[in-house]
Amino acid sequence: MTYQSPAKVNLFLHIISKRDDGYHNLQTIFQLLDYGDELSFNITNDGQINRIYGNENIPKDKDLIIQSAQKLKELAASNFGVDIGVKKNIPSGGGLGGGSSNAATTLIALNNLWDLKLSKTELISIGKEIGSDVPVFIEGRSSWAEGVGEILTPLNLPEYYYLVVSIKKQISTQEIFRHKALTMSPLQRKMTDFSLVSNPHNDCLDAAIDLESEIKDALMHLNLTKKHINQARMTGSGSCVFVAFENESDALIAKEELPSKWSCFVAKSIDKSPLYNWDVAKR
């Protein structure tokens, strides 16, 4: 069986405060995209969890896909095993949620294929221990998020085409949140304040640019593209940046004008993940 694993962008990211557990409280909007990775699962009876292709640059013990499968197997006491393949399209370490999305897809897929019958609430509880962005992909809706990203309110957002650009450099999230240039927005706002994403600032941006100045160049280039909407932004803790268009054709023209040293893709915004309906009957 093959399952989709969508990417996301953060339409803004405000860091509210640092928590006692070392994490940060935040406010953000997760916008899901119709672009992502593909994960294949072949159920076995040997009880083994194997990665048969993809993610070769990630040690197996660090791969969130393997971690998710192992955690689910332990909690459910399943006797099944699985061979997992990964076709990566989402740039790694760019703030697009690829690892978290893969983890969520693994939990959803194996819950189905191993016939574990866990609810969405139960999977989210497992997922948030793996990563703070995993819950939004299990929920499967573009959402307003608070807490560390696990308190979610689904949103219906404008339909745009996003040109997403990778400068082909990864930034450590941990390094960003320790950086002296990390800014904070301690004024906690209500969701209605962002009905039009009135403050699209990303509090990680200054720290990210200090670590990788090319992010600033990419933002400047996107802001010079024709017929784009609003300003170009960075997603998550970086280093990918994006800008919105009303028409796909305009986004594709802008894509062709990008410097060849960067990679990019055009994706449509979606309110629901391809995996959203997996447990509608269980709600």
N, C-alpha and C positions, 0 to 999 in steps of 0.2 A: 504494500500500500504506500502511496506517495501523498504527503501532506504539504500544504503551503505554510510558509513562515514569513509573514509580512514585516516590512521595515516600518519605522515611525520617524517623525520629526517632532521636536518640541517647538511650539509656536512662540513660547517664551519660557523662561526659567528663572524663578526668583527663589533665592536661598533665604529662608526666614530666620533660622537659628540652628545652632549646633546642639545636638542631643547628648545626654549623658553617656549613651552607648557608642558615641563616636560618629554616628550618622548625622545627617542634616535634615531638618524639616524644610520642605519646599512647597512651592505652588507652581504648577505648570499646566499646559494643555498638550496632551499627546494626540497628534494627528497621524492616523494610520495611512499607509500608502498601498497601492495595488502593485507593489514591487517587492520581491523578497527571495528567500532561499527555498529550496525544495528538499525535504527530508523523506527518505524511503525507509520502511520498516519491514523486515521479514521475521516473523515470529518463529522461534525455535523451541524445542523441548529440552535443551541441555542446560537451561538455567544460566547460560553465559550472556553477558552484554558485550557485544563486539562492534567496533566502528570499522566498517569494511572499506570505505573510501570517504574522502573529504576531510577538511580540517587537519591536514597532515602537519601543518606548522604549529598546532596546539598539542601539548602533551595530553595524553588521555586523562590523567588525573586532574587537569585544569579545564577540560572541555565540559561546558555546562550541559551539553547533551548527555554525556556519559554520567555526570553527576546526577542529573534529573532522573535518568533511567534507574540508576542504582538506588537513589533515595526512594523512589516509588516502589521498587521491588522489595526493599527492606520493610517499608511501612505496610505494604499490602501482603507481605509474606507469599509472594507469587512464586510458583515453580517454573514459570515460563522464562525463556531467554529471548534475545532479539539481536539481529544483525542490522546495523543502522548505517545508511549512506547519506552524505550531505553534499548537495550541489550549492556552493556558495555564490551568491550574487551581491549580497549586501557587503559593502566595504567593512573590514574589521576595525574595531577601535576608533570609529568615526562618530559615535553618538547617535547612530541610527537604530540601536537596540537589537542588532543581529544575534548576539549571544543569548540575550534574554528571550527574544522571540523563538529561537531554536529550543531553548529550555521549555518554554510554554507549549510549543508544538509537540515536543517529546512527551510531556505529561499528558496532554490531551489524547495523543495518538495511542500511547500505551494503556491509558485508562480504558480506551475503547477496545483495542486489540487483545489485551489481556483480560477483558471483561471484568474489570474491577468494580465498576458501578459507583465510583466516587463522584460526589457532586462538585459543581463548580466552586462552591465555597471551600470544600475540602482541598481541591487542587490549588486554589489561591493561597491557602494556608501553607501548603508545601512550597509553592513557588516563591513566596516572599522570603523564605529562608535561603533560597538560591540566589536571588537578586532582586533589587527594589523595583526594577522595570518589568519583571516577569508577570506580576498580577494583571497589568493592563492588557497583555497579550492573551492571557487566559480569559479575561473578561470579554475580549474581542470587540471592544468599542472604542472609538475615539473619545477621549475623556478629559475632563478637568480632574487634576490629581493634587492631593495634599498628603500630609504626613511625610514619609520617605518616598512616596509615589504609590502607596498601596490603597489610599482612601480615594475612591474613584466615583465620579459622577458622569455618566455618559452624556455626550453632546452631539447635536446635529450641526455640523460645521459647513461653511460655504464650500462648494465644489470647485477646486482649483487644480491646475497642473503645476507640479513643482519640478524645477530644475535643481537637482541635488548634485553638488560637486565635492569630490574628495581630492585633497591635496596629496594623497598617498602617504600620509604620515599619521602615526598613531600617538595619542596622548593618554597617559595614565590618569584615570579618574581620581585615584588616590592622590596623585601629585597635584592635580588641579585643586582639590579641596584642602590641601595643605599650603597652597601657594599664597604668598603675601598679597598678591593682587586680586584675590577672590573678593568680590563685593557681596554685600548682603542687602536685602530689602526687608527689614524687620517689620514694616507695616503690613500686617496680614489683611488681605483684601477679600471681598466676597466674589463669588463666581460671576455675578451680574456685572461687576466692574470690568470684566474682560469679554463682554458680549461681542465686542468688535476688536478684541485683542488690542486694547488701547495703549498698553505699555509692553511692547514686544522685546524688551531688553532681556538679555541672558547674563546673569550674574557671573557666569564662568568665563565670559568672553575675554576680559582683560588678562586674566591669568593664562588663558589658552594662547592668546596672541604673544604674550611674553615668552612662552615656551616655543611657539611655532609662528613666527611673524608672517609666514606665507598665508595664514588664515586671513589676515587683513587685506592682502592683495586679492584674494579670491572674493572677498566681500565687496571690495571696490569694483572689481570687474563685473560682478552680478548687478550691482547698483547702476552700472552704465548700460545694461542691456535694454533693448527697446520693448515697450509695452508690458513691462512687468508691473506687479501690484505690490505696493508697500515696499519696505526696505528689505534688503537681503539680511539673513540671520544665520547664526550658528545653531546647530542642534545639540542638545545635551551638553556634555562636557567637551565637545569637539572631537575631531577637527573638521567634520563635514559642514558645509554651508549650503544654503538653499534660498531660492526666491520663487515667488508664485506668479502664475499667469492665468488669465481667464481662458485662453485658447491654447490648445495643444500645439497648434502650428507655430505660434509665437515662441513657445518654450523650445520647440525643436530647432527653430532658427537660431535662438540664443545658444543652444547646445553646440551647434556647428561652429559657432564663433569663439568657443572656449579655447584657450591655449592647450596644445597637445600634451603638455606635461601633467595635466590633471585628468582624472577620470570622472565620468558623470553619467547620469541617467535622468530620464523624464518619467515621472510617475503621477498618477491621478490620486487625489485624496479620496479616501473611503471612510464612511462612518462605521462600517462593520467589517471585521476580519473574515476571510474565507472560512475560518473555523468557528465563527460565532454561533452557529446553530447546533453545535454538537450536543448541547444539553438543554435545549429549550424546553423539552418535555419534563425536565427534572426541576424546573424552577418552581 
